[in-house]
């Protein structure tokens, strides 16, 4: 079952996520989480931002450095114009 902790619900129904669980899931101060009910369980799931996804997320396509540079130049020319 992995990491398991018993925590107490505080004032205003505040629940503190234990550090070990937060670290394991990449939950940090200021990040957003999604909460939902699954059967009779409360599920808390981190919402991944673009930076996290770019580093840790599933890779859907491959691009070479040459293709990336070419696309970058094309996009810059749209905004700056050809020099």
Biopython code that builds the backbone (N, CA, C, O; Angstrom):
import numpy as np
from Bio.PDB.StructureBuilder import StructureBuilder

atoms = [
    (1, "UNK", "N", (0.821, -1.192, 0.000)),
    (1, "UNK", "CA", (0.000, 0.000, 0.000)),
    (1, "UNK", "C", (0.867, 1.257, 0.000)),
    (1, "UNK", "O", (0.338, 2.355, -0.176)),
    (2, "UNK", "N", (2.141, 1.136, 0.186)),
    (2, "UNK", "CA", (3.010, 2.311, 0.147)),
    (2, "UNK", "C", (2.998, 3.072, 1.456)),
    (2, "UNK", "O", (2.760, 2.500, 2.519)),
    (3, "UNK", "N", (3.257, 4.361, 1.370)),
    (3, "UNK", "CA", (3.291, 5.208, 2.566)),
    (3, "UNK", "C", (1.900, 5.340, 3.159)),
    (3, "UNK", "O", (0.936, 5.598, 2.439)),
    (4, "UNK", "N", (1.793, 5.166, 4.461)),
    (4, "UNK", "CA", (0.508, 5.297, 5.147)),
    (4, "UNK", "C", (0.713, 6.084, 6.428)),
    (4, "UNK", "O", (1.614, 5.781, 7.210)),
    (5, "UNK", "N", (-0.119, 7.093, 6.644)),
    (5, "UNK", "CA", (-0.073, 7.923, 7.841)),
    (5, "UNK", "C", (-1.488, 8.143, 8.333)),
    (5, "UNK", "O", (-2.434, 8.129, 7.545)),
    (6, "UNK", "N", (-1.636, 8.346, 9.623)),
    (6, "UNK", "CA", (-2.897, 8.770, 10.207)),
    (6, "UNK", "C", (-2.701, 10.220, 10.614)),
    (6, "UNK", "O", (-1.786, 10.541, 11.371)),
    (7, "UNK", "N", (-3.570, 11.103, 10.106)),
    (7, "UNK", "CA", (-3.473, 12.520, 10.438)),
    (7, "UNK", "C", (-4.784, 12.984, 11.061)),
    (7, "UNK", "O", (-5.839, 12.388, 10.845)),
    (8, "UNK", "N", (-4.695, 14.041, 11.825)),
    (8, "UNK", "CA", (-5.865, 14.586, 12.501)),
    (8, "UNK", "C", (-6.400, 15.764, 11.694)),
    (8, "UNK", "O", (-5.630, 16.582, 11.190)),
    (9, "UNK", "N", (-7.713, 15.843, 11.578)),
    (9, "UNK", "CA", (-8.353, 16.974, 10.912)),
    (9, "UNK", "C", (-8.392, 18.130, 11.901)),
    (9, "UNK", "O", (-8.908, 17.986, 13.009)),
    (10, "UNK", "N", (-7.852, 19.265, 11.505)),
    (10, "UNK", "CA", (-7.763, 20.424, 12.385)),
    (10, "UNK", "C", (-8.938, 21.374, 12.228)),
    (10, "UNK", "O", (-9.958, 21.046, 11.622)),
    (11, "UNK", "N", (-8.762, 22.574, 12.800)),
    (11, "UNK", "CA", (-9.791, 23.603, 12.701)),
    (11, "UNK", "C", (-10.105, 23.871, 11.240)),
    (11, "UNK", "O", (-9.227, 23.798, 10.381)),
    (12, "UNK", "N", (-11.342, 24.177, 10.972)),
    (12, "UNK", "CA", (-11.824, 24.444, 9.612)),
    (12, "UNK", "C", (-11.552, 23.265, 8.681)),
    (12, "UNK", "O", (-11.403, 23.440, 7.472)),
    (13, "UNK", "N", (-11.488, 22.065, 9.254)),
    (13, "UNK", "CA", (-11.293, 20.813, 8.504)),
    (13, "UNK", "C", (-9.980, 20.786, 7.721)),
    (13, "UNK", "O", (-9.907, 20.181, 6.651)),
    (14, "UNK", "N", (-8.949, 21.435, 8.249)),
    (14, "UNK", "CA", (-7.631, 21.458, 7.611)),
    (14, "UNK", "C", (-6.917, 20.136, 7.849)),
    (14, "UNK", "O", (-6.875, 19.632, 8.972)),
    (15, "UNK", "N", (-6.349, 19.575, 6.767)),
    (15, "UNK", "CA", (-5.567, 18.347, 6.849)),
    (15, "UNK", "C", (-4.155, 18.670, 6.388)),
    (15, "UNK", "O", (-3.967, 19.265, 5.326)),
    (16, "UNK", "N", (-3.156, 18.281, 7.183)),
    (16, "UNK", "CA", (-1.766, 18.494, 6.816)),
    (16, "UNK", "C", (-1.240, 17.237, 6.136)),
    (16, "UNK", "O", (-1.354, 16.133, 6.668)),
    (17, "UNK", "N", (-0.664, 17.422, 4.954)),
    (17, "UNK", "CA", (-0.092, 16.294, 4.221)),
    (17, "UNK", "C", (1.296, 16.018, 4.802)),
    (17, "UNK", "O", (2.136, 16.917, 4.814)),
    (18, "UNK", "N", (1.557, 14.812, 5.278)),
    (18, "UNK", "CA", (2.879, 14.501, 5.821)),
    (18, "UNK", "C", (3.977, 14.748, 4.779)),
    (18, "UNK", "O", (3.778, 14.509, 3.588)),
    (19, "UNK", "N", (5.126, 15.224, 5.238)),
    (19, "UNK", "CA", (6.234, 15.585, 4.368)),
    (19, "UNK", "C", (6.646, 14.438, 3.445)),
    (19, "UNK", "O", (6.894, 14.656, 2.259)),
    (20, "UNK", "N", (6.720, 13.232, 3.979)),
    (20, "UNK", "CA", (7.145, 12.087, 3.165)),
    (20, "UNK", "C", (6.202, 11.869, 1.981)),
    (20, "UNK", "O", (6.650, 11.559, 0.877)),
    (21, "UNK", "N", (4.899, 12.030, 2.211)),
    (21, "UNK", "CA", (3.924, 11.861, 1.127)),
    (21, "UNK", "C", (4.034, 13.015, 0.141)),
    (21, "UNK", "O", (4.032, 12.801, -1.072)),
    (22, "UNK", "N", (4.129, 14.245, 0.658)),
    (22, "UNK", "CA", (4.254, 15.416, -0.217)),
    (22, "UNK", "C", (5.502, 15.303, -1.088)),
    (22, "UNK", "O", (5.451, 15.579, -2.286)),
    (23, "UNK", "N", (6.612, 14.902, -0.493)),
    (23, "UNK", "CA", (7.855, 14.747, -1.250)),
    (23, "UNK", "C", (7.711, 13.673, -2.321)),
    (23, "UNK", "O", (8.145, 13.864, -3.457)),
    (24, "UNK", "N", (7.110, 12.557, -1.966)),
    (24, "UNK", "CA", (6.934, 11.447, -2.911)),
    (24, "UNK", "C", (6.095, 11.859, -4.117)),
    (24, "UNK", "O", (6.358, 11.427, -5.239)),
    (25, "UNK", "N", (5.080, 12.699, -3.881)),
    (25, "UNK", "CA", (4.171, 13.103, -4.952)),
    (25, "UNK", "C", (4.544, 14.431, -5.602)),
    (25, "UNK", "O", (3.900, 14.858, -6.560)),
    (26, "UNK", "N", (5.581, 15.084, -5.085)),
    (26, "UNK", "CA", (5.973, 16.373, -5.657)),
    (26, "UNK", "C", (4.988, 17.481, -5.322)),
    (26, "UNK", "O", (4.779, 18.395, -6.120)),
    (27, "UNK", "N", (4.386, 17.403, -4.147)),
    (27, "UNK", "CA", (3.462, 18.447, -3.694)),
    (27, "UNK", "C", (4.252, 19.411, -2.826)),
    (27, "UNK", "O", (4.929, 18.996, -1.886)),
    (28, "UNK", "N", (4.167, 20.693, -3.138)),
    (28, "UNK", "CA", (4.921, 21.713, -2.410)),
    (28, "UNK", "C", (4.010, 22.904, -2.140)),
    (28, "UNK", "O", (2.933, 23.021, -2.724)),
    (29, "UNK", "N", (4.451, 23.776, -1.260)),
    (29, "UNK", "CA", (3.657, 24.947, -0.904)),
    (29, "UNK", "C", (3.335, 25.757, -2.151)),
    (29, "UNK", "O", (4.225, 26.084, -2.936)),
    (30, "UNK", "N", (2.082, 26.071, -2.325)),
    (30, "UNK", "CA", (1.645, 26.877, -3.457)),
    (30, "UNK", "C", (1.173, 26.068, -4.658)),
    (30, "UNK", "O", (0.522, 26.617, -5.546)),
    (31, "UNK", "N", (1.486, 24.772, -4.705)),
    (31, "UNK", "CA", (1.019, 24.000, -5.861)),
    (31, "UNK", "C", (-0.472, 23.706, -5.686)),
    (31, "UNK", "O", (-1.020, 23.807, -4.589)),
    (32, "UNK", "N", (-1.098, 23.346, -6.779)),
    (32, "UNK", "CA", (-2.533, 23.075, -6.758)),
    (32, "UNK", "C", (-2.771, 21.574, -6.751)),
    (32, "UNK", "O", (-2.012, 20.810, -7.346)),
    (33, "UNK", "N", (-3.838, 21.162, -6.071)),
    (33, "UNK", "CA", (-4.235, 19.759, -6.041)),
    (33, "UNK", "C", (-5.715, 19.653, -6.387)),
    (33, "UNK", "O", (-6.487, 20.593, -6.195)),
    (34, "UNK", "N", (-6.086, 18.496, -6.895)),
    (34, "UNK", "CA", (-7.486, 18.212, -7.186)),
    (34, "UNK", "C", (-7.964, 17.231, -6.126)),
    (34, "UNK", "O", (-7.272, 16.259, -5.822)),
    (35, "UNK", "N", (-9.146, 17.478, -5.559)),
    (35, "UNK", "CA", (-9.720, 16.581, -4.560)),
    (35, "UNK", "C", (-11.038, 16.049, -5.095)),
    (35, "UNK", "O", (-11.847, 16.794, -5.647)),
    (36, "UNK", "N", (-11.243, 14.737, -4.922)),
    (36, "UNK", "CA", (-12.509, 14.155, -5.352)),
    (36, "UNK", "C", (-12.799, 12.912, -4.518)),
    (36, "UNK", "O", (-11.923, 12.369, -3.844)),
    (37, "UNK", "N", (-14.037, 12.485, -4.585)),
    (37, "UNK", "CA", (-14.471, 11.302, -3.844)),
    (37, "UNK", "C", (-14.513, 10.131, -4.810)),
    (37, "UNK", "O", (-15.061, 10.228, -5.908)),
    (38, "UNK", "N", (-13.925, 9.028, -4.383)),
    (38, "UNK", "CA", (-13.938, 7.788, -5.158)),
    (38, "UNK", "C", (-14.468, 6.706, -4.236)),
    (38, "UNK", "O", (-13.754, 6.216, -3.361)),
    (39, "UNK", "N", (-15.718, 6.338, -4.437)),
    (39, "UNK", "CA", (-16.364, 5.407, -3.507)),
    (39, "UNK", "C", (-16.534, 6.114, -2.174)),
    (39, "UNK", "O", (-17.181, 7.158, -2.096)),
    (40, "UNK", "N", (-15.952, 5.543, -1.121)),
    (40, "UNK", "CA", (-16.010, 6.186, 0.195)),
    (40, "UNK", "C", (-14.649, 6.758, 0.593)),
    (40, "UNK", "O", (-14.358, 6.911, 1.780)),
    (41, "UNK", "N", (-13.809, 7.074, -0.413)),
    (41, "UNK", "CA", (-12.461, 7.588, -0.148)),
    (41, "UNK", "C", (-12.298, 8.993, -0.705)),
    (41, "UNK", "O", (-12.866, 9.340, -1.741)),
    (42, "UNK", "N", (-11.518, 9.787, -0.003)),
    (42, "UNK", "CA", (-11.120, 11.103, -0.480)),
    (42, "UNK", "C", (-9.790, 10.934, -1.198)),
    (42, "UNK", "O", (-8.845, 10.384, -0.632)),
    (43, "UNK", "N", (-9.709, 11.398, -2.432)),
    (43, "UNK", "CA", (-8.488, 11.304, -3.215)),
    (43, "UNK", "C", (-7.959, 12.719, -3.440)),
    (43, "UNK", "O", (-8.700, 13.613, -3.847)),
    (44, "UNK", "N", (-6.670, 12.907, -3.171)),
    (44, "UNK", "CA", (-6.009, 14.191, -3.412)),
    (44, "UNK", "C", (-4.933, 13.932, -4.458)),
    (44, "UNK", "O", (-4.039, 13.111, -4.255)),
    (45, "UNK", "N", (-5.030, 14.638, -5.572)),
    (45, "UNK", "CA", (-4.131, 14.396, -6.703)),
    (45, "UNK", "C", (-3.466, 15.709, -7.112)),
    (45, "UNK", "O", (-4.158, 16.703, -7.330)),
    (46, "UNK", "N", (-2.134, 15.732, -7.219)),
    (46, "UNK", "CA", (-1.470, 16.967, -7.633)),
    (46, "UNK", "C", (-1.844, 17.340, -9.071)),
    (46, "UNK", "O", (-1.996, 16.472, -9.931)),
    (47, "UNK", "N", (-1.987, 18.630, -9.313)),
    (47, "UNK", "CA", (-2.190, 19.142, -10.664)),
    (47, "UNK", "C", (-0.824, 19.578, -11.160)),
    (47, "UNK", "O", (-0.204, 20.473, -10.586)),
    (48, "UNK", "N", (-0.366, 18.960, -12.203)),
    (48, "UNK", "CA", (0.981, 19.215, -12.710)),
    (48, "UNK", "C", (1.003, 20.456, -13.597)),
    (48, "UNK", "O", (0.137, 20.635, -14.454)),
    (49, "UNK", "N", (2.001, 21.309, -13.382)),
    (49, "UNK", "CA", (2.160, 22.485, -14.235)),
    (49, "UNK", "C", (3.043, 22.132, -15.438)),
    (49, "UNK", "O", (3.602, 21.037, -15.507)),
    (50, "UNK", "N", (3.160, 23.058, -16.368)),
    (50, "UNK", "CA", (3.882, 22.803, -17.615)),
    (50, "UNK", "C", (5.346, 22.446, -17.380)),
    (50, "UNK", "O", (5.897, 21.600, -18.085)),
    (51, "UNK", "N", (5.973, 23.071, -16.411)),
    (51, "UNK", "CA", (7.389, 22.794, -16.144)),
    (51, "UNK", "C", (7.558, 21.372, -15.631)),
    (51, "UNK", "O", (8.438, 20.647, -16.094)),
    (52, "UNK", "N", (6.724, 20.967, -14.679)),
    (52, "UNK", "CA", (6.807, 19.600, -14.154)),
    (52, "UNK", "C", (6.580, 18.594, -15.280)),
    (52, "UNK", "O", (7.312, 17.613, -15.408)),
    (53, "UNK", "N", (5.562, 18.851, -16.090)),
    (53, "UNK", "CA", (5.258, 17.923, -17.179)),
    (53, "UNK", "C", (6.403, 17.828, -18.181)),
    (53, "UNK", "O", (6.686, 16.749, -18.700)),
    (54, "UNK", "N", (7.071, 18.965, -18.458)),
    (54, "UNK", "CA", (8.159, 18.932, -19.429)),
    (54, "UNK", "C", (9.340, 18.106, -18.920)),
    (54, "UNK", "O", (10.064, 17.501, -19.711)),
    (55, "UNK", "N", (9.534, 18.081, -17.609)),
    (55, "UNK", "CA", (10.647, 17.331, -17.030)),
    (55, "UNK", "C", (10.276, 15.880, -16.747)),
    (55, "UNK", "O", (11.041, 14.968, -17.060)),
    (56, "UNK", "N", (9.102, 15.666, -16.154)),
    (56, "UNK", "CA", (8.732, 14.339, -15.665)),
    (56, "UNK", "C", (7.623, 13.655, -16.452)),
    (56, "UNK", "O", (7.428, 12.447, -16.313)),
    (57, "UNK", "N", (6.903, 14.392, -17.265)),
    (57, "UNK", "CA", (5.733, 13.844, -17.943)),
    (57, "UNK", "C", (6.071, 12.880, -19.062)),
    (57, "UNK", "O", (7.217, 12.763, -19.496)),
    (58, "UNK", "N", (5.044, 12.202, -19.508)),
    (58, "UNK", "CA", (5.189, 11.260, -20.614)),
    (58, "UNK", "C", (5.540, 12.025, -21.884)),
    (58, "UNK", "O", (4.943, 13.058, -22.188)),
    (59, "UNK", "N", (6.497, 11.515, -22.606)),
    (59, "UNK", "CA", (6.923, 12.147, -23.852)),
    (59, "UNK", "C", (6.035, 11.641, -24.980)),
    (59, "UNK", "O", (5.937, 10.435, -25.208)),
    (60, "UNK", "N", (5.393, 12.560, -25.681)),
    (60, "UNK", "CA", (4.457, 12.184, -26.731)),
    (60, "UNK", "C", (5.083, 12.224, -28.118)),
    (60, "UNK", "O", (4.604, 11.562, -29.039)),
    (61, "UNK", "N", (6.139, 12.987, -28.266)),
    (61, "UNK", "CA", (6.785, 13.113, -29.574)),
    (61, "UNK", "C", (8.265, 13.393, -29.371)),
    (61, "UNK", "O", (8.697, 13.799, -28.292)),
    (62, "UNK", "N", (9.025, 13.171, -30.422)),
    (62, "UNK", "CA", (10.447, 13.485, -30.370)),
    (62, "UNK", "C", (10.735, 14.570, -31.387)),
    (62, "UNK", "O", (10.136, 14.607, -32.461)),
    (63, "UNK", "N", (11.650, 15.446, -31.043)),
    (63, "UNK", "CA", (12.051, 16.509, -31.948)),
    (63, "UNK", "C", (13.563, 16.661, -31.838)),
    (63, "UNK", "O", (14.128, 16.595, -30.746)),
    (64, "UNK", "N", (14.198, 16.860, -32.966)),
    (64, "UNK", "CA", (15.647, 17.024, -32.944)),
    (64, "UNK", "C", (15.979, 18.467, -32.606)),
    (64, "UNK", "O", (15.134, 19.355, -32.723)),
    (65, "UNK", "N", (17.202, 18.691, -32.189)),
    (65, "UNK", "CA", (17.652, 20.041, -31.889)),
    (65, "UNK", "C", (17.565, 20.919, -33.139)),
    (65, "UNK", "O", (17.215, 22.095, -33.049)),
    (66, "UNK", "N", (17.882, 20.353, -34.291)),
    (66, "UNK", "CA", (17.810, 21.106, -35.557)),
    (66, "UNK", "C", (16.370, 21.539, -35.842)),
    (66, "UNK", "O", (16.141, 22.676, -36.256)),
    (67, "UNK", "N", (15.393, 20.644, -35.626)),
    (67, "UNK", "CA", (13.982, 20.996, -35.833)),
    (67, "UNK", "C", (13.536, 22.073, -34.848)),
    (67, "UNK", "O", (12.807, 22.995, -35.213)),
    (68, "UNK", "N", (13.973, 21.952, -33.620)),
    (68, "UNK", "CA", (13.630, 22.941, -32.602)),
    (68, "UNK", "C", (14.182, 24.315, -32.963)),
    (68, "UNK", "O", (13.475, 25.317, -32.853)),
    (69, "UNK", "N", (15.418, 24.366, -33.385)),
    (69, "UNK", "CA", (16.047, 25.627, -33.767)),
    (69, "UNK", "C", (15.344, 26.235, -34.973)),
    (69, "UNK", "O", (15.119, 27.444, -35.011)),
    (70, "UNK", "N", (15.000, 25.423, -35.946)),
    (70, "UNK", "CA", (14.303, 25.901, -37.134)),
    (70, "UNK", "C", (12.951, 26.506, -36.770)),
    (70, "UNK", "O", (12.600, 27.584, -37.249)),
    (71, "UNK", "N", (12.200, 25.816, -35.930)),
    (71, "UNK", "CA", (10.906, 26.317, -35.485)),
    (71, "UNK", "C", (11.074, 27.607, -34.687)),
    (71, "UNK", "O", (10.283, 28.538, -34.835)),
    (72, "UNK", "N", (12.086, 27.664, -33.856)),
    (72, "UNK", "CA", (12.348, 28.864, -33.061)),
    (72, "UNK", "C", (12.616, 30.071, -33.963)),
    (72, "UNK", "O", (12.102, 31.162, -33.721)),
    (73, "UNK", "N", (13.414, 29.867, -34.987)),
    (73, "UNK", "CA", (13.739, 30.957, -35.919)),
    (73, "UNK", "C", (12.473, 31.409, -36.652)),
    (73, "UNK", "O", (12.242, 32.608, -36.806)),
    (74, "UNK", "N", (11.663, 30.465, -37.098)),
    (74, "UNK", "CA", (10.408, 30.803, -37.782)),
    (74, "UNK", "C", (9.501, 31.634, -36.884)),
    (74, "UNK", "O", (8.937, 32.633, -37.330)),
    (75, "UNK", "N", (9.356, 31.232, -35.623)),
    (75, "UNK", "CA", (8.498, 31.962, -34.691)),
    (75, "UNK", "C", (9.043, 33.352, -34.398)),
    (75, "UNK", "O", (8.276, 34.310, -34.306)),
    (76, "UNK", "N", (10.346, 33.471, -34.252)),
    (76, "UNK", "CA", (10.960, 34.782, -33.995)),
    (76, "UNK", "C", (10.743, 35.711, -35.179)),
    (76, "UNK", "O", (10.488, 36.901, -34.997)),
    (77, "UNK", "N", (10.843, 35.173, -36.394)),
    (77, "UNK", "CA", (10.663, 36.000, -37.582)),
    (77, "UNK", "C", (9.242, 36.540, -37.681)),
    (77, "UNK", "O", (9.035, 37.618, -38.237)),
    (78, "UNK", "N", (8.269, 35.821, -37.161)),
    (78, "UNK", "CA", (6.889, 36.306, -37.162)),
    (78, "UNK", "C", (6.767, 37.593, -36.353)),
    (78, "UNK", "O", (6.029, 38.506, -36.723)),
    (79, "UNK", "N", (7.500, 37.652, -35.248)),
    (79, "UNK", "CA", (7.377, 38.785, -34.334)),
    (79, "UNK", "C", (8.374, 39.897, -34.602)),
    (79, "UNK", "O", (8.063, 41.071, -34.400)),
    (80, "UNK", "N", (9.562, 39.544, -35.052)),
    (80, "UNK", "CA", (10.638, 40.530, -35.235)),
    (80, "UNK", "C", (10.802, 40.894, -36.698)),
    (80, "UNK", "O", (11.196, 42.017, -37.014)),
    (81, "UNK", "N", (10.511, 39.978, -37.582)),
    (81, "UNK", "CA", (10.745, 40.183, -38.997)),
    (81, "UNK", "C", (12.146, 39.760, -39.346)),
    (81, "UNK", "O", (13.009, 39.655, -38.475)),
    (82, "UNK", "N", (12.371, 39.521, -40.601)),
    (82, "UNK", "CA", (13.707, 39.094, -41.040)),
    (82, "UNK", "C", (14.681, 40.228, -40.883)),
    (82, "UNK", "O", (14.370, 41.377, -41.194)),
    (83, "UNK", "N", (15.863, 39.904, -40.400)),
    (83, "UNK", "CA", (16.912, 40.902, -40.166)),
    (83, "UNK", "C", (17.744, 41.102, -41.396)),
    (83, "UNK", "O", (18.676, 41.906, -41.386)),
]
sb = StructureBuilder()
sb.init_structure("model")
sb.init_model(0)
sb.init_chain("A")
sb.init_seg("    ")
for serial, (resi, resn, name, xyz) in enumerate(atoms, 1):
    if name == "N":
        sb.init_residue(resn, " ", resi, " ")
    sb.init_atom(name, np.array(xyz, "f"), 0.0, 1.0, " ", f" {name:<3s}", serial, name[0])
structure = sb.get_structure()
